Amino acid sequence: MAPRVLISDALSPAAVQIFKDRGIEVDFQPALGKDKDKLAEIIGNYDGLAIRSATKVTPKILENATRLKVVGRAGIGVDNVDIPAATAKGVIVMNTPFGNSITTAEHAIAMMFALAREIPAADASTQAGKWEKNRFMGVELTAKTLGVIGCGNIGSIVADRAVGLKMKVIAFDPFLSPERALDIGVEKVELDDLLARADIITLHTPLTDKTRNVLSAEALAKTKKGVRIINCARGGLVDEAALAAALDSGQVAGAAFDVFSAEPATENVLFGHPNVICTPHLGASTTEAQENVALQVAEQMSDYLLRGAISNAVNFPSITAEEAPKLKPFIELAEKLGSFAGQLTDTDIKTVRITYDGAVAGLKIKALTSAAVAGLLRPALQDVNVVSAPSIAKERGIVVEETTREIAGDYESLVTLTVVTEKMERSISGTVFADGRPRIVDIKGIKVDAEFAPSMLYVTNEDRPGFVGRFASLLGDAGINIATFALGRDRQGGDAIALVEVDGKVPAELLDKVQQIPSVKQAKPLVF
């Protein structure tokens, strides 16, 4: 059955065509995003949801989204999507971080020019027939110092354009490497240094707990007198009331804002101030950008729904279209190794160690680790999925360690999962053979060779004669058919393992009888 996608916001018709061309059923309802009740009513019929900013993807919407696999946001900000709720449901959330970067950067530069030369006020005055030539005395941008707060994708484009305007560019960004700063021609500085030196400050950072009010009253007091401030990033990065006061006192000469702490902004403390320029969140509003992000989100969602490729997801590692088919059997292996360990672990898990040996070490191991942790936690917490597993493990204080080794041993690829609790440590290893089916090859250092089956019985025992006969007889007497039987031991007379695939469920009374065989230490049913 072809995947179905709902577009609930105004997206370019070209995006609708991409879905259709890729064989995806698409339902284009651009006004639906504003009607949350209607959206909640029909969302259960779709595998994908493509949105812009009008649609709010709330826990209520997600609760009804029983088929939903992916939400695609045409644009960079995903503030209108409840990421934790989507993650808990296993829904991939994608954005298009690069589709409108140039447009947003250009808007910031345009705002800088408008502010430097008082263009909006001069335009209004001239069109009113006043010809106030002496009133509008601007400033040159050449040789001025531009302070860029946040020098990621958009910030670095602004920096590049400013360097072209012969400005001196300084940047505050904890994630900006010295090498990258050198490449883009900026000087990396601390925030206080930027505040003290910049003639113009432009913000290009996401809104997080750390960046909220990064330009607070205290920060504004540290700025160079007569600074100009531009915000085309996110409302809330600047304390608007403090900025209004700084404008009144002359500490700040002017401000140009495209974003506000509350939007749509029909009123704001900055409105009406003579030295303030405001636009209604136009950062991404060019024909080219709207086309770019629409096409990009349609391509990304199609690739995921049809091929399992994940790009620009905010809650899962990226997987290319080439990697997806190679990863698929290993994701199944990792999840089943985790499930095996999870079904045998009764106490709190402290640490999970996953080792990737051989060719598998070159794959996207973050996705494999997520699958393994999901399998491990699911027996105890039913609603864990591959997307939510890492955050759930973190919440519960479970340490997840990954190791990769490119040199293979007996197998081309080997995945080993070790679970550490207060009482014990248990390891299980598996591989994927040429047929693409995952297999168990080692349990607690004992070599075995078994496929995962829907219903299995796992028995640990002392290696003594007569065990297999008694065990098989008990299963036969109970009318349980044995499909496959894998045995392994560490040494003659030492510890042994039996891993048996059976038809149907293992009755509790049969387990009790198996436990009573003198050499048996543990007998557990496993379901995959």
Long-range contacts (C-beta under 8 A, 24 or more apart in sequence): 3-47, 3-48, 3-69, 3-305, 3-306, 4-45, 4-46, 4-47, 4-48, 4-67, 5-46, 5-47, 5-48, 5-49, 5-50, 5-301, 5-305, 6-32, 6-42, 6-43, 6-45, 6-46, 6-48, 6-49, 6-50, 7-50, 7-51, 8-32, 8-33, 8-39, 8-49, 8-50, 8-51, 8-54, 8-55, 9-33, 9-50, 9-51, 9-52, 9-53, 9-54, 9-55, 9-74, 10-52, 10-54, 11-50, 11-52, 11-74, 11-294, 11-297, 11-298, 12-290, 12-291, 12-294, 12-295, 14-291, 14-294, 14-295, 14-298, 15-50, 15-74, 15-294, 15-295, 15-297, 15-298, 16-298, 18-295, 18-298, 18-299, 18-302, 19-298, 19-301, 19-302, 22-302, 22-306, 23-306, 24-48, 24-302, 24-305, 24-306, 36-60, 36-61, 40-64, 43-68, 47-305, 48-72, 48-301, 48-304, 48-305, 50-74, 50-297, 50-298, 50-301, 51-80, 51-81, 53-77, 53-80, 54-80, 55-80, 56-80, 56-81, 57-81, 57-82, 57-86, 58-82, 58-85, 59-85, 62-86, 62-89, 62-91, 65-89, 65-91, 69-304, 69-305, 70-94, 70-301, 70-304, 70-305, 72-96, 72-297, 72-298, 72-300, 72-301, 73-297, 74-99, 74-290, 74-293, 74-294, 74-296, 74-297, 75-99, 75-100, 75-284, 75-293, 76-100, 76-101, 76-104, 76-284, 77-206, 77-234, 78-314, 79-207, 83-314, 83-315, 84-391, 86-315, 87-315, 87-387, 87-388, 87-391, 88-383, 88-385, 88-388, 89-385, 89-388, 90-385, 90-386, 90-387, 90-388, 91-387, 92-304, 92-310, 92-313, 92-315, 92-316, 92-387, 93-313, 93-314, 93-315, 94-297, 94-300, 94-301, 94-304, 94-310, 94-311, 94-312, 94-313, 94-314, 95-297, 95-312, 95-314, 96-292, 96-293, 96-296, 96-297, 96-300, 96-312, 97-153, 97-312, 98-153, 98-296, 99-289, 99-292, 99-293, 99-295, 99-296, 99-297, 100-283, 100-284, 100-286, 100-289, 100-290, 100-292, 100-293, 101-153, 101-154, 101-157, 102-157, 102-288, 102-289, 103-283, 103-284, 103-285, 103-286, 103-288, 103-289, 104-154, 104-232, 104-283, 104-284, 104-289, 105-154, 105-157, 105-158, 105-161, 105-204, 106-161, 106-286, 107-232, 107-258, 107-279, 107-282, 107-283, 108-154, 108-158, 108-202, 108-204, 108-230, 108-232, 108-258, 108-283, 109-158, 109-161, 109-162, 109-165, 111-230, 111-232, 111-256, 111-258, 111-277, 111-279, 112-141, 112-146, 112-200, 112-202, 112-228, 112-230, 112-256, 113-141, 114-256, 114-277, 115-200, 115-228, 115-230, 115-254, 115-255, 115-256, 115-277, 116-140, 116-141, 116-200, 116-228, 118-254, 120-277, 121-274, 139-199, 141-165, 141-166, 141-167, 141-200, 142-166, 142-167, 143-167, 143-168, 144-168, 144-199, 144-200, 145-169, 145-170, 145-197, 145-198, 145-199, 145-200, 146-170, 146-198, 146-199, 146-200, 146-201, 146-202, 147-171, 147-172, 147-194, 147-195, 147-197, 147-198, 147-200, 147-201, 147-202, 148-172, 148-173, 148-186, 148-202, 148-204, 149-173, 149-191, 149-194, 149-201, 149-202, 149-203, 149-204, 149-205, 149-214, 149-215, 149-237, 150-203, 150-204, 150-205, 150-206, 150-211, 150-233, 151-176, 151-180, 151-181, 151-184, 151-186, 151-204, 152-204, 152-205, 154-204, 154-233, 155-202, 155-204, 155-205, 156-180, 156-184, 158-202, 158-204, 159-184, 159-185, 159-186, 160-184, 160-185, 170-194, 170-197, 170-198, 173-205, 191-219, 192-222, 195-219, 195-222, 195-223, 195-224, 196-222, 196-223, 196-224, 197-224, 198-223, 198-224, 198-227, 199-224, 199-226, 199-227, 199-228, 200-227, 200-228, 200-229, 200-230, 201-227, 201-228, 201-229, 201-230, 202-229, 202-230, 202-231, 202-232, 203-229, 203-230, 203-231, 203-232, 203-233, 203-234, 203-237, 203-238, 204-232, 204-233, 205-233, 205-234, 205-237, 206-233, 206-234, 207-233, 207-234, 207-235, 207-236, 207-237, 211-237, 212-236, 212-237, 213-237, 213-238, 213-239, 214-238, 215-239, 215-242, 215-243, 216-242, 217-242, 217-245, 217-246, 220-246, 220-251, 220-252, 221-246, 221-251, 223-251, 223-252, 225-250, 225-251, 226-250, 226-251, 226-252, 226-253, 227-251, 227-252, 227-253, 228-252, 228-253, 228-254, 228-255, 228-256, 229-254, 229-255, 229-256, 230-255, 230-256, 230-257, 231-255, 231-256, 231-257, 231-258, 231-259, 232-257, 232-258, 232-259, 232-283, 233-259, 233-283, 234-259, 235-259, 235-260, 235-261, 235-262, 235-263, 235-265, 236-261, 240-268, 240-269, 240-270, 241-269, 243-270, 244-269, 244-270, 244-273, 247-273, 247-275, 247-276, 258-282, 258-283, 259-283, 315-387, 316-367, 316-370, 316-386, 316-387, 317-364, 317-366, 317-367, 317-370, 318-364, 319-364, 319-367, 323-363, 323-364, 326-363, 327-363, 327-364, 327-367, 327-368, 329-432, 329-436, 329-437, 329-438, 330-360, 330-363, 330-368, 330-413, 330-415, 330-432, 330-438, 331-367, 331-368, 331-371, 331-386, 332-371, 332-438, 333-415, 333-430, 333-431, 333-432, 333-438, 334-368, 334-369, 334-371, 334-372, 334-375, 334-415, 334-417, 335-371, 335-372, 335-374, 335-375, 335-386, 336-375, 336-430, 336-438, 336-452, 336-528, 337-372, 337-375, 337-415, 337-417, 337-428, 337-429, 337-430, 337-438, 337-440, 338-371, 338-372, 338-373, 338-374, 338-375, 338-376, 338-377, 338-378, 338-417, 339-375, 339-376, 339-378, 339-379, 339-526, 339-528, 340-375, 340-428, 340-440, 340-452, 340-526, 340-528, 341-375, 341-376, 341-417, 341-419, 341-426, 341-428, 342-375, 342-376, 342-377, 342-378, 342-379, 342-380, 343-379, 343-524, 343-526, 343-527, 344-426, 344-458, 344-524, 344-526, 345-376, 345-379, 345-419, 345-421, 345-426, 347-421, 347-422, 347-423, 348-421, 348-422, 349-376, 349-398, 349-419, 349-420, 349-421, 350-398, 350-399, 350-420, 350-421, 350-422, 351-398, 351-399, 351-400, 351-401, 351-418, 351-419, 351-420, 352-376, 352-393, 352-398, 352-399, 352-400, 352-401, 352-417, 352-418, 352-419, 352-420, 353-401, 353-402, 353-403, 353-417, 353-418, 353-420, 354-400, 354-401, 354-402, 354-403, 354-415, 354-416, 354-417, 354-418, 355-402, 355-403, 355-404, 355-405, 355-414, 355-415, 355-416, 355-418, 356-402, 356-403, 356-404, 356-405, 356-413, 356-414, 356-415, 357-404, 357-405, 357-407, 357-408, 357-409, 357-411, 357-413, 357-414, 357-415, 357-416, 358-405, 358-406, 358-407, 358-408, 358-409, 358-411, 358-412, 358-413, 358-414, 359-408, 359-412, 359-413, 360-413, 360-414, 360-415, 361-404, 361-405, 361-406, 361-413, 362-406, 365-402, 365-404, 368-415, 369-400, 369-402, 372-415, 372-417, 373-398, 373-400, 376-417, 376-419, 411-441, 414-441, 416-442, 440-486, 440-499, 443-488, 443-497, 443-499, 444-495, 444-497, 445-490, 446-488, 446-489, 446-490, 446-495, 446-496, 446-497, 447-488, 448-486, 448-487, 448-488, 448-497, 448-499, 449-486, 450-484, 450-486, 450-499, 450-501, 451-484, 451-501, 452-528, 453-483, 453-484, 453-501, 453-528, 454-527, 454-528, 455-501, 455-502, 455-503, 455-504, 455-505, 455-506, 455-525, 455-526, 455-527, 456-499, 456-500, 456-501, 456-502, 456-525, 456-526, 456-527, 456-528, 457-498, 457-499, 457-500, 457-502, 457-506, 457-514, 457-523, 457-524, 457-525, 457-526, 458-497, 458-498, 458-499, 458-500, 458-522, 458-523, 458-524, 458-525, 458-526, 459-497, 459-498, 459-499, 459-500, 459-514, 459-520, 459-522, 459-523, 459-524, 460-495, 460-496, 460-497, 460-520, 460-521, 460-522, 461-495, 461-496, 461-497, 461-498, 461-517, 461-519, 461-520, 461-521, 462-493, 462-494, 462-495, 462-496, 462-519, 462-521, 463-489, 463-491, 463-492, 463-493, 463-494, 463-495, 463-496, 463-519, 464-493, 464-518, 464-519, 467-496, 467-498, 467-517, 467-519, 467-520, 468-498, 470-517, 471-498, 471-514, 471-517, 474-510, 474-513, 474-514, 474-517, 475-500, 475-502, 475-510, 478-507, 478-509, 478-510, 478-513, 480-504, 480-506, 480-510
